[in-house]
Amino acid sequence: MEFYIPTKIYHEDNAVLKHGDEIASLGRKAIIITGRNSAVLTGALEDVIKVLEDNNTEYIFYDVEQNPSVATVMGAADAGRKYGADFVIGIGGGSPMDAAKAVALMVQNRDTPEEVLYQPLKLKSLPVAEIPTTCGTGSEVTPYAILTRNDIKTKQSISHRIYPAIACIDAKYLDAAPSHIIRNTAIDALGHLLESYFNANATEYSRLLSINGIEKWAENKNALAEKEFTKDNYNGLLLASTLAGMAISHTGTSLPHGLSYYLTYNKGIAHGRAVGVFLASYLYLMEKNSIPGYKDIISKMGFKNIKEFKEFIENCIGYIPFNEEDKENMVKEIKDNPKKLLSMPFEAKEDDIREIINYKVN
């Protein structure tokens, strides 16, 4: 077994303000990667600017769209190269945090084209600091950077593993988020936990993270159902998300995430919602194939059975329909890139892809 999480994590009130000197020590000039709104609305950007200015560290901004494209990353990298940035700060949800890692790679390797993002090369990157404003992706601790690839019409993680140097996690940033963002991202985190636990690459170490994350998530699921959150709920969901990120750092994700990319790219469905569509059927496949731990995990989540679990998920994300053409396209996408299929904890085949798409709970 192998376990490696090099990111220094601070999860506390005013984490950025308390550890601003460590963020600033990563370099002299920062390029700050944000989303279009959340960094400002949450106050996270204000905190980051304060600590950089207090430490006489220069900075520029670059904002990215939801599910940022390779072209966006290359634009940000070009800005960072021209500015002379020597470290990167990502603020927001998974989109800016993932983009920050890819930008750090491309600024460091300034004479390389975008194709390098998806080539199996050993390259260094600039240091990265991450400040999450949602409770789902765990990108503050993962080495992954998932970008939109318009050339193949889907989302895909770059080939390089880039762990953030530091992550500052603060519940106050979630208070400005709409309830549907909290719900969607918390479902994404649950997807990470379940797909990591039931995974061909799982180890006893990664499962400890998954189990603890599931239990912490379950403690806060009533808040998700009622759409009313306290600071304790935010801290609990952030902890579940970070544990989930640590778990998938060792296992990767599986079929629900693989199938979700089609819905996000082609239907504009938010990532967490798209993942949630397939979680109940994913658990059904575990039951059908007698994978150990299935009943225990259902219980740890606080549900009696898959039906109750599915009803909870649909209450959180709503019903998301797709037609026969969508189904065939999803099957083809997984077959063309079978990595997610190989992550299943049993020998999965095309019929299993179809079953997870078509599953109807009794």
C-alpha positions as a Markdown table, in Angstrom:
| # | Residue | x | y | z |
|---|---|---|---|---|
| 1 | Met | 0.0 | 0.0 | 0.0 |
| 2 | Glu | 1.0 | 3.6 | -0.6 |
| 3 | Phe | -0.2 | 6.8 | 1.1 |
| 4 | Tyr | 1.0 | 10.3 | 0.1 |
| 5 | Ile | -0.7 | 13.6 | 0.9 |
| 6 | Pro | 2.0 | 16.4 | 0.8 |
| 7 | Thr | -0.5 | 19.3 | 1.1 |
| 8 | Lys | -0.3 | 21.3 | 4.3 |
| 9 | Ile | -3.9 | 21.7 | 5.5 |
| 10 | Tyr | -5.3 | 24.4 | 7.8 |
| 11 | His | -9.0 | 24.0 | 8.6 |
| 12 | Glu | -9.9 | 26.7 | 11.0 |
| 13 | Asp | -11.6 | 30.1 | 11.4 |
| 14 | Asn | -9.7 | 32.8 | 9.5 |
| 15 | Ala | -7.3 | 30.2 | 8.1 |
| 16 | Val | -6.0 | 32.5 | 5.3 |
| 17 | Leu | -5.4 | 35.5 | 7.6 |
| 18 | Lys | -3.7 | 33.3 | 10.2 |
| 19 | His | -1.4 | 31.7 | 7.7 |
| 20 | Gly | -1.0 | 34.4 | 5.1 |
| 21 | Asp | 2.8 | 34.5 | 5.7 |
| 22 | Glu | 3.0 | 30.9 | 4.5 |
| 23 | Ile | 1.0 | 31.6 | 1.4 |
| 24 | Ala | 3.1 | 34.6 | 0.6 |
| 25 | Ser | 6.3 | 32.6 | 1.2 |
| 26 | Leu | 5.5 | 30.5 | -1.9 |
| 27 | Gly | 6.9 | 33.3 | -4.1 |
| 28 | Arg | 7.2 | 37.0 | -5.0 |
| 29 | Lys | 4.5 | 37.3 | -7.6 |
| 30 | Ala | 1.2 | 35.5 | -7.6 |
| 31 | Ile | -1.4 | 34.9 | -10.2 |
| 32 | Ile | -4.7 | 34.5 | -8.5 |
| 33 | Ile | -7.2 | 32.2 | -10.3 |
| 34 | Thr | -10.8 | 32.7 | -9.4 |
| 35 | Gly | -14.3 | 32.0 | -10.6 |
| 36 | Arg | -16.5 | 34.8 | -11.8 |
| 37 | Asn | -18.2 | 35.6 | -8.5 |
| 38 | Ser | -17.6 | 33.4 | -5.5 |
| 39 | Ala | -14.1 | 34.7 | -4.5 |
| 40 | Val | -15.5 | 38.2 | -4.1 |
| 41 | Leu | -18.9 | 37.3 | -2.6 |
| 42 | Thr | -17.4 | 35.0 | 0.0 |
| 43 | Gly | -14.7 | 37.5 | 1.2 |
| 44 | Ala | -12.0 | 35.0 | 0.3 |
| 45 | Leu | -10.4 | 37.2 | -2.3 |
| 46 | Glu | -10.4 | 40.1 | 0.2 |
| 47 | Asp | -8.5 | 38.0 | 2.7 |
| 48 | Val | -6.0 | 36.8 | 0.2 |
| 49 | Ile | -5.3 | 40.3 | -1.1 |
| 50 | Lys | -4.8 | 41.5 | 2.5 |
| 51 | Val | -2.2 | 38.9 | 3.3 |
| 52 | Leu | -0.4 | 39.4 | 0.1 |
| 53 | Glu | -0.2 | 43.1 | 0.5 |
| 54 | Asp | 0.8 | 42.7 | 4.2 |
| 55 | Asn | 3.7 | 40.6 | 3.0 |
| 56 | Asn | 4.6 | 42.9 | 0.1 |
| 57 | Thr | 3.8 | 40.2 | -2.4 |
| 58 | Glu | 2.7 | 41.3 | -5.9 |
| 59 | Tyr | -0.3 | 39.8 | -7.7 |
| 60 | Ile | -2.6 | 39.7 | -10.7 |
| 61 | Phe | -6.0 | 38.2 | -11.3 |
| 62 | Tyr | -7.4 | 35.8 | -13.9 |
| 63 | Asp | -11.0 | 34.6 | -13.7 |
| 64 | Val | -12.2 | 31.3 | -15.3 |
| 65 | Glu | -15.6 | 29.9 | -16.3 |
| 66 | Gln | -17.4 | 26.9 | -14.8 |
| 67 | Asn | -15.7 | 23.8 | -16.1 |
| 68 | Pro | -12.7 | 25.8 | -17.5 |
| 69 | Ser | -11.4 | 24.8 | -20.9 |
| 70 | Val | -7.8 | 24.1 | -22.0 |
| 71 | Ala | -7.9 | 27.4 | -23.9 |
| 72 | Thr | -8.8 | 29.3 | -20.8 |
| 73 | Val | -5.9 | 27.7 | -18.9 |
| 74 | Met | -3.5 | 28.6 | -21.7 |
| 75 | Gly | -4.8 | 32.2 | -21.6 |
| 76 | Ala | -4.2 | 32.4 | -17.9 |
| 77 | Ala | -0.8 | 30.7 | -18.3 |
| 78 | Asp | 0.2 | 33.3 | -20.9 |
| 79 | Ala | -0.8 | 36.1 | -18.5 |
| 80 | Gly | 1.2 | 34.5 | -15.7 |
| 81 | Arg | 4.3 | 34.1 | -17.9 |
| 82 | Lys | 4.2 | 37.7 | -19.0 |
| 83 | Tyr | 3.8 | 38.9 | -15.5 |
| 84 | Gly | 6.6 | 36.7 | -14.1 |
| 85 | Ala | 4.4 | 34.8 | -11.7 |
| 86 | Asp | 6.2 | 32.4 | -9.5 |
| 87 | Phe | 3.3 | 30.9 | -7.6 |
| 88 | Val | -0.5 | 30.4 | -8.1 |
| 89 | Ile | -3.4 | 30.8 | -5.8 |
| 90 | Gly | -6.8 | 29.2 | -6.6 |
| 91 | Ile | -9.9 | 30.5 | -4.9 |
| 92 | Gly | -13.4 | 29.0 | -5.3 |
| 93 | Gly | -14.9 | 25.7 | -6.2 |
| 94 | Gly | -13.3 | 22.9 | -8.3 |
| 95 | Ser | -13.2 | 25.0 | -11.5 |
| 96 | Pro | -10.7 | 27.7 | -10.3 |
| 97 | Met | -8.8 | 25.3 | -8.0 |
| 98 | Asp | -8.3 | 22.8 | -10.8 |
| 99 | Ala | -7.4 | 25.5 | -13.3 |
| 100 | Ala | -4.8 | 26.9 | -10.8 |
| 101 | Lys | -2.9 | 23.6 | -10.9 |
| 102 | Ala | -2.9 | 23.4 | -14.7 |
| 103 | Val | -1.8 | 27.1 | -14.9 |
| 104 | Ala | 1.0 | 26.4 | -12.4 |
| 105 | Leu | 2.3 | 23.6 | -14.8 |
| 106 | Met | 2.1 | 25.7 | -17.9 |
| 107 | Val | 3.7 | 28.9 | -16.4 |
| 108 | Gln | 6.6 | 26.8 | -15.1 |
| 109 | Asn | 7.1 | 25.1 | -18.5 |
| 110 | Arg | 6.8 | 28.3 | -20.5 |
| 111 | Asp | 7.9 | 27.0 | -23.9 |
| 112 | Thr | 5.5 | 24.1 | -24.1 |
| 113 | Pro | 2.2 | 23.9 | -26.1 |
| 114 | Glu | -1.2 | 22.9 | -24.6 |
| 115 | Glu | -0.7 | 19.3 | -25.8 |
| 116 | Val | 1.7 | 18.8 | -22.9 |
| 117 | Leu | -1.2 | 18.9 | -20.5 |
| 118 | Tyr | -2.3 | 15.5 | -21.7 |
| 119 | Gln | 1.1 | 13.9 | -22.3 |
| 120 | Pro | 2.7 | 11.4 | -19.8 |
| 121 | Leu | 5.8 | 13.6 | -19.1 |
| 122 | Lys | 7.5 | 14.3 | -15.8 |
| 123 | Leu | 7.4 | 18.1 | -15.4 |
| 124 | Lys | 7.7 | 20.5 | -12.5 |
| 125 | Ser | 5.1 | 23.1 | -11.7 |
| 126 | Leu | 4.9 | 26.3 | -9.7 |
| 127 | Pro | 3.7 | 26.1 | -6.1 |
| 128 | Val | 0.0 | 26.3 | -5.6 |
| 129 | Ala | -2.2 | 27.5 | -2.7 |
| 130 | Glu | -5.9 | 26.6 | -2.7 |
| 131 | Ile | -8.8 | 28.2 | -0.8 |
| 132 | Pro | -12.1 | 26.4 | -1.3 |
| 133 | Thr | -15.4 | 28.2 | -1.2 |
| 134 | Thr | -17.6 | 25.1 | -1.7 |
| 135 | Cys | -17.7 | 21.7 | 0.0 |
| 136 | Gly | -17.5 | 19.2 | -2.8 |
| 137 | Thr | -14.5 | 18.8 | -5.0 |
| 138 | Gly | -11.7 | 18.3 | -2.5 |
| 139 | Ser | -9.4 | 19.9 | -5.1 |
| 140 | Glu | -7.6 | 21.7 | -2.3 |
| 141 | Val | -5.8 | 18.4 | -1.6 |
| 142 | Thr | -6.0 | 16.4 | -4.8 |
| 143 | Pro | -3.3 | 16.2 | -7.5 |
| 144 | Tyr | -6.0 | 16.4 | -10.3 |
| 145 | Ala | -6.9 | 19.2 | -12.7 |
| 146 | Ile | -10.0 | 18.4 | -14.7 |
| 147 | Leu | -10.5 | 20.6 | -17.7 |
| 148 | Thr | -13.0 | 20.8 | -20.5 |
| 149 | Arg | -11.6 | 19.4 | -23.8 |
| 150 | Asn | -13.5 | 20.9 | -26.7 |
| 151 | Asp | -11.5 | 18.7 | -29.1 |
| 152 | Ile | -13.1 | 15.5 | -27.8 |
| 153 | Lys | -16.2 | 17.2 | -26.3 |
| 154 | Thr | -15.9 | 16.1 | -22.7 |
| 155 | Lys | -14.1 | 16.8 | -19.4 |
| 156 | Gln | -10.8 | 15.1 | -18.6 |
| 157 | Ser | -8.1 | 15.3 | -16.0 |
| 158 | Ile | -4.6 | 16.4 | -17.2 |
| 159 | Ser | -1.9 | 13.7 | -17.1 |
| 160 | His | 0.2 | 15.4 | -14.4 |
| 161 | Arg | -0.2 | 15.1 | -10.7 |
| 162 | Ile | 0.1 | 18.5 | -9.0 |
| 163 | Tyr | -0.5 | 18.6 | -5.3 |
| 164 | Pro | -1.2 | 22.0 | -3.7 |
| 165 | Ala | 1.5 | 23.2 | -1.3 |
| 166 | Ile | -1.0 | 24.6 | 1.1 |
| 167 | Ala | -4.8 | 24.6 | 1.6 |
| 168 | Cys | -6.7 | 27.0 | 3.8 |
| 169 | Ile | -10.2 | 25.8 | 4.7 |
| 170 | Asp | -12.6 | 28.2 | 6.4 |
| 171 | Ala | -16.3 | 27.6 | 6.9 |
| 172 | Lys | -17.2 | 31.3 | 6.7 |
| 173 | Tyr | -16.7 | 31.2 | 2.9 |
| 174 | Leu | -19.6 | 28.8 | 2.6 |
| 175 | Asp | -22.0 | 31.2 | 4.2 |
| 176 | Ala | -22.3 | 33.3 | 1.1 |
| 177 | Ala | -23.1 | 30.3 | -1.2 |
| 178 | Pro | -26.7 | 29.6 | -2.3 |
| 179 | Ser | -28.2 | 26.4 | -0.8 |
| 180 | His | -28.2 | 24.7 | -4.2 |
| 181 | Ile | -24.4 | 25.1 | -4.5 |
| 182 | Ile | -23.9 | 23.6 | -1.0 |
| 183 | Arg | -26.2 | 20.7 | -2.0 |
| 184 | Asn | -24.6 | 20.1 | -5.4 |
| 185 | Thr | -21.1 | 20.2 | -4.1 |
| 186 | Ala | -21.9 | 18.0 | -1.1 |
| 187 | Ile | -23.3 | 15.4 | -3.4 |
| 188 | Asp | -20.1 | 15.5 | -5.4 |
| 189 | Ala | -18.1 | 14.9 | -2.2 |
| 190 | Leu | -20.4 | 11.9 | -1.5 |
| 191 | Gly | -19.7 | 10.6 | -5.0 |
| 192 | His | -15.9 | 10.8 | -4.3 |
| 193 | Leu | -16.4 | 8.9 | -1.0 |
| 194 | Leu | -18.5 | 6.1 | -2.5 |
| 195 | Glu | -16.5 | 5.8 | -5.7 |
| 196 | Ser | -13.2 | 5.7 | -3.7 |
| 197 | Tyr | -14.5 | 3.1 | -1.2 |
| 198 | Phe | -15.9 | 0.8 | -3.9 |
| 199 | Asn | -12.8 | 1.0 | -6.2 |
| 200 | Ala | -10.3 | -1.5 | -7.6 |
| 201 | Asn | -7.5 | 0.8 | -6.3 |
| 202 | Ala | -8.8 | 1.1 | -2.8 |
| 203 | Thr | -6.5 | 0.2 | 0.1 |
| 204 | Glu | -7.1 | 0.0 | 3.9 |
| 205 | Tyr | -5.7 | 3.6 | 4.1 |
| 206 | Ser | -8.0 | 5.1 | 1.5 |
| 207 | Arg | -11.0 | 3.3 | 3.0 |
| 208 | Leu | -10.3 | 4.8 | 6.4 |
| 209 | Leu | -10.6 | 8.2 | 4.8 |
| 210 | Ser | -13.7 | 7.2 | 2.9 |
| 211 | Ile | -15.5 | 5.7 | 5.9 |
| 212 | Asn | -14.7 | 8.7 | 8.1 |
| 213 | Gly | -15.8 | 11.1 | 5.4 |
| 214 | Ile | -19.1 | 9.2 | 4.9 |
| 215 | Glu | -19.8 | 9.3 | 8.6 |
| 216 | Lys | -19.0 | 13.1 | 8.7 |
| 217 | Trp | -21.2 | 13.6 | 5.6 |
| 218 | Ala | -24.1 | 11.6 | 7.2 |
| 219 | Glu | -24.0 | 13.8 | 10.4 |
| 220 | Asn | -24.9 | 16.8 | 8.1 |
| 221 | Lys | -27.3 | 15.2 | 5.6 |
| 222 | Asn | -30.4 | 16.6 | 7.5 |
| 223 | Ala | -29.1 | 20.1 | 6.8 |
| 224 | Leu | -28.8 | 19.2 | 3.1 |
| 225 | Ala | -32.4 | 17.9 | 3.1 |
| 226 | Glu | -33.8 | 21.0 | 4.9 |
| 227 | Lys | -31.5 | 23.6 | 3.2 |
| 228 | Glu | -30.7 | 25.2 | 6.5 |
| 229 | Phe | -27.0 | 25.3 | 7.5 |
| 230 | Thr | -25.1 | 26.2 | 10.6 |
| 231 | Lys | -21.4 | 26.8 | 10.9 |
| 232 | Asp | -21.0 | 23.3 | 12.3 |
| 233 | Asn | -22.7 | 21.9 | 9.2 |
| 234 | Tyr | -20.4 | 23.9 | 7.0 |
| 235 | Asn | -17.3 | 22.6 | 8.9 |
| 236 | Gly | -18.6 | 19.0 | 8.8 |
| 237 | Leu | -19.3 | 19.1 | 5.0 |
| 238 | Leu | -15.9 | 20.8 | 4.4 |
| 239 | Leu | -14.2 | 18.0 | 6.4 |
| 240 | Ala | -16.1 | 15.3 | 4.5 |
| 241 | Ser | -15.1 | 17.0 | 1.2 |
| 242 | Thr | -11.4 | 17.2 | 2.1 |
| 243 | Leu | -11.3 | 13.6 | 3.3 |
| 244 | Ala | -13.0 | 12.6 | 0.1 |
| 245 | Gly | -10.3 | 14.5 | -1.9 |
| 246 | Met | -7.6 | 12.7 | 0.0 |
| 247 | Ala | -9.3 | 9.3 | -0.7 |
| 248 | Ile | -9.6 | 9.9 | -4.4 |
| 249 | Ser | -6.0 | 11.1 | -4.6 |
| 250 | His | -5.2 | 7.4 | -4.1 |
| 251 | Thr | -7.9 | 5.7 | -6.0 |
| 252 | Gly | -9.3 | 8.0 | -8.6 |
| 253 | Thr | -13.1 | 8.2 | -9.2 |
| 254 | Ser | -15.2 | 5.6 | -11.0 |
| 255 | Leu | -18.3 | 5.3 | -13.3 |
| 256 | Pro | -20.6 | 8.0 | -11.8 |
| 257 | His | -17.9 | 10.6 | -12.5 |
| 258 | Gly | -17.1 | 9.1 | -15.9 |
| 259 | Leu | -20.7 | 9.3 | -16.9 |
| 260 | Ser | -21.3 | 12.7 | -15.4 |
| 261 | Tyr | -18.8 | 14.4 | -17.8 |
| 262 | Tyr | -21.2 | 13.8 | -20.7 |
| 263 | Leu | -24.1 | 15.4 | -18.9 |
| 264 | Thr | -22.0 | 18.4 | -17.9 |
| 265 | Tyr | -20.5 | 19.0 | -21.3 |
| 266 | Asn | -23.5 | 18.3 | -23.5 |
| 267 | Lys | -26.4 | 19.3 | -21.2 |
| 268 | Gly | -24.9 | 22.0 | -19.0 |
| 269 | Ile | -25.8 | 20.1 | -15.9 |
| 270 | Ala | -23.8 | 21.1 | -12.8 |
| 271 | His | -21.1 | 18.6 | -12.0 |
| 272 | Gly | -22.4 | 17.6 | -8.5 |
| 273 | Arg | -25.9 | 17.1 | -9.9 |
| 274 | Ala | -24.6 | 15.0 | -12.8 |
| 275 | Val | -22.6 | 12.8 | -10.5 |
| 276 | Gly | -25.6 | 12.3 | -8.2 |
| 277 | Val | -27.7 | 10.9 | -11.0 |
| 278 | Phe | -25.7 | 7.7 | -11.0 |
| 279 | Leu | -24.9 | 7.1 | -7.3 |
| 280 | Ala | -27.9 | 4.9 | -6.4 |
| 281 | Ser | -27.3 | 2.7 | -9.4 |
| 282 | Tyr | -23.6 | 2.5 | -8.6 |
| 283 | Leu | -24.5 | 1.1 | -5.2 |
| 284 | Tyr | -26.9 | -1.3 | -6.8 |
| 285 | Leu | -24.1 | -2.7 | -8.9 |
| 286 | Met | -22.1 | -3.2 | -5.7 |
| 287 | Glu | -25.0 | -5.2 | -4.2 |
| 288 | Lys | -25.6 | -7.2 | -7.3 |
| 289 | Asn | -22.0 | -8.2 | -7.5 |
| 290 | Ser | -21.7 | -9.0 | -3.8 |
| 291 | Ile | -19.0 | -6.4 | -3.1 |
| 292 | Pro | -18.1 | -6.5 | 0.6 |
| 293 | Gly | -19.2 | -3.5 | 2.7 |
| 294 | Tyr | -22.3 | -2.5 | 0.7 |
| 295 | Lys | -24.8 | -2.8 | 3.5 |
| 296 | Asp | -22.4 | -1.2 | 6.0 |
| 297 | Ile | -21.9 | 1.8 | 3.8 |
| 298 | Ile | -25.7 | 2.3 | 3.3 |
| 299 | Ser | -26.1 | 2.2 | 7.1 |
| 300 | Lys | -23.2 | 4.6 | 7.7 |
| 301 | Met | -24.9 | 7.1 | 5.4 |
| 302 | Gly | -28.0 | 6.9 | 7.5 |
| 303 | Phe | -30.3 | 5.1 | 5.0 |
| 304 | Lys | -32.3 | 1.9 | 5.3 |
| 305 | Asn | -31.9 | 0.9 | 1.6 |
| 306 | Ile | -31.1 | 2.1 | -1.9 |
| 307 | Lys | -34.7 | 3.4 | -2.5 |
| 308 | Glu | -34.4 | 5.7 | 0.5 |
| 309 | Phe | -31.0 | 6.8 | -0.6 |
| 310 | Lys | -32.2 | 7.5 | -4.2 |
| 311 | Glu | -35.2 | 9.5 | -2.9 |
| 312 | Phe | -32.8 | 11.7 | -0.8 |
| 313 | Ile | -30.5 | 12.3 | -3.7 |
| 314 | Glu | -33.3 | 13.3 | -6.0 |
| 315 | Asn | -34.7 | 15.6 | -3.4 |
| 316 | Cys | -31.3 | 17.4 | -3.3 |
| 317 | Ile | -30.5 | 17.5 | -7.1 |
| 318 | Gly | -34.0 | 17.1 | -8.7 |
| 319 | Tyr | -34.9 | 14.7 | -11.5 |
| 320 | Ile | -32.6 | 14.8 | -14.5 |
| 321 | Pro | -33.9 | 13.1 | -17.7 |
| 322 | Phe | -31.9 | 12.0 | -20.7 |
| 323 | Asn | -32.9 | 10.3 | -23.9 |
| 324 | Glu | -31.8 | 7.1 | -25.7 |
| 325 | Glu | -29.3 | 9.1 | -27.8 |
| 326 | Asp | -27.7 | 10.4 | -24.6 |
| 327 | Lys | -27.5 | 6.9 | -23.2 |
| 328 | Glu | -25.7 | 5.6 | -26.2 |
| 329 | Asn | -23.3 | 8.5 | -26.2 |
| 330 | Met | -22.5 | 7.9 | -22.6 |
| 331 | Val | -21.8 | 4.2 | -23.2 |
| 332 | Lys | -19.6 | 5.1 | -26.2 |
| 333 | Glu | -17.7 | 7.7 | -24.1 |
| 334 | Ile | -16.8 | 5.2 | -21.4 |
| 335 | Lys | -15.9 | 2.5 | -23.9 |
| 336 | Asp | -13.6 | 5.0 | -25.7 |
| 337 | Asn | -11.9 | 5.9 | -22.5 |
| 338 | Pro | -12.2 | 2.8 | -20.3 |
| 339 | Lys | -10.2 | 4.0 | -17.3 |
| 340 | Lys | -13.3 | 4.5 | -15.2 |
| 341 | Leu | -14.5 | 1.0 | -16.1 |
| 342 | Leu | -11.2 | -0.4 | -14.9 |
| 343 | Ser | -11.7 | 1.3 | -11.6 |
| 344 | Met | -14.7 | -0.8 | -10.7 |
| 345 | Pro | -14.1 | -3.4 | -8.0 |
| 346 | Phe | -15.3 | -6.2 | -10.2 |
| 347 | Glu | -14.8 | -7.0 | -13.9 |
| 348 | Ala | -17.2 | -4.5 | -15.4 |
| 349 | Lys | -18.4 | -4.7 | -19.0 |
| 350 | Glu | -20.6 | -2.8 | -21.3 |
| 351 | Asp | -23.8 | -4.3 | -19.8 |
| 352 | Asp | -22.8 | -2.7 | -16.5 |
| 353 | Ile | -22.5 | 0.7 | -18.1 |
| 354 | Arg | -26.0 | 0.3 | -19.5 |
| 355 | Glu | -27.3 | -1.0 | -16.2 |
| 356 | Ile | -26.0 | 2.0 | -14.2 |
| 357 | Ile | -27.6 | 4.4 | -16.8 |
| 358 | Asn | -31.0 | 2.6 | -17.0 |
| 359 | Tyr | -31.4 | 1.4 | -13.4 |
| 360 | Lys | -34.8 | 2.0 | -11.8 |
| 361 | Val | -35.1 | 1.4 | -8.1 |
| 362 | Asn | -38.0 | -0.9 | -7.0 |
